[in-house]
Amino acid sequence: MADENEKYARAKKRVDEIRGFYTHAIVYVCVNLVLFLINLFRSPGGWWFYWPLLGWGIGLFFHAMGTFVFNKFPGKKWEDKKIEELMKDMDKKG
């Protein structure tokens, strides 16, 4: 039963991470659309909206990498292996 609870907790955490990314992406699109419209109607001669679009886009890119690409590395199995490895090293050193 504890194993099932642990699986559920890990799955719930993962769903929360994915939901967080999609929320971030939706806010990014909406805010940058508003910035584009403000730029279009308030200062059509000079385009500045792409600077926050670019800066925030870099942050969104790294959020995506952390959520979908690099998230698999520090999983529970890795943690367990690393703990076991460190404990063996401690035993050897006394």
matplotlib code that plots the C-alpha trace (Angstrom):
import matplotlib.pyplot as plt

x = [0.0, 2.9, 4.3, 1.0, 0.9, 4.4, 3.6, 0.5, 2.5, 5.2, 2.5, 0.7, 3.9, 4.6, 1.1, 1.6, 4.9, 3.3, 0.3, 2.7, 4.4, 1.2, 0.0, 3.2, 2.9, -0.7, 0.2, 3.2, 1.1, -1.7, 0.7, 2.8, -0.3, -1.4, 2.1, 2.0, -1.4, -0.2, 2.9, 0.9, -1.6, 0.6, 3.9, 3.5, 6.8, 9.0, 8.8, 9.8, 7.3, 9.8, 12.3, 10.0, 8.8, 12.4, 13.5, 10.5, 10.6, 14.1, 12.7, 9.8, 12.3, 14.2, 11.0, 10.1, 13.5, 13.2, 9.7, 10.0, 13.7, 15.8, 13.0, 13.7, 17.3, 16.8, 14.1, 13.4, 15.5, 18.5, 18.1, 18.0, 21.1, 23.0, 22.1, 23.2, 26.5, 27.2, 26.4, 28.9, 31.5, 31.0, 31.3, 34.6, 36.0, 34.8]
y = [0.0, 2.4, 1.7, 2.6, 5.9, 6.7, 6.0, 8.2, 11.0, 10.9, 10.9, 13.8, 15.8, 15.1, 16.2, 19.4, 20.1, 19.6, 21.7, 24.4, 24.5, 24.7, 27.5, 29.3, 28.9, 30.2, 33.3, 33.9, 33.9, 36.1, 38.7, 38.9, 39.3, 42.2, 43.7, 43.4, 45.1, 47.9, 48.3, 48.3, 51.0, 53.2, 53.3, 51.7, 53.3, 51.5, 47.8, 46.9, 44.1, 41.4, 42.1, 40.8, 38.1, 37.0, 37.3, 35.5, 33.0, 32.0, 31.4, 29.4, 27.3, 26.4, 25.7, 23.2, 21.6, 21.2, 19.7, 17.5, 16.7, 16.8, 15.8, 12.1, 12.3, 12.8, 10.2, 8.0, 5.1, 7.4, 8.8, 5.3, 4.2, 7.3, 6.8, 3.2, 4.2, 6.9, 4.5, 2.0, 4.6, 5.6, 2.0, 1.7, 4.8, 3.7]
z = [0.0, 0.8, -2.6, -4.3, -2.3, -3.3, -7.0, -6.7, -5.0, -7.8, -10.5, -8.9, -8.6, -12.3, -13.3, -11.3, -13.1, -16.5, -15.6, -14.4, -17.7, -19.7, -17.4, -18.0, -21.8, -21.9, -19.8, -22.0, -25.2, -23.6, -22.1, -25.2, -27.4, -25.2, -25.4, -29.2, -29.4, -27.1, -29.3, -32.5, -31.4, -29.1, -31.0, -34.4, -35.7, -33.2, -32.5, -28.9, -28.1, -29.3, -26.5, -23.7, -26.1, -26.6, -23.0, -21.6, -24.4, -23.3, -19.8, -21.2, -23.2, -20.1, -18.2, -21.0, -20.9, -17.2, -17.4, -20.4, -21.1, -18.0, -15.6, -16.1, -14.7, -11.0, -10.6, -7.6, -9.0, -9.5, -5.9, -4.5, -6.4, -5.4, -1.7, -1.9, -3.6, -1.0, 1.9, 0.5, 0.2, 3.8, 4.9, 3.1, 4.7, 8.1]

ax = plt.figure().add_subplot(projection="3d")
ax.plot(x, y, z, "-o")
ax.set_aspect("equal")
plt.show()
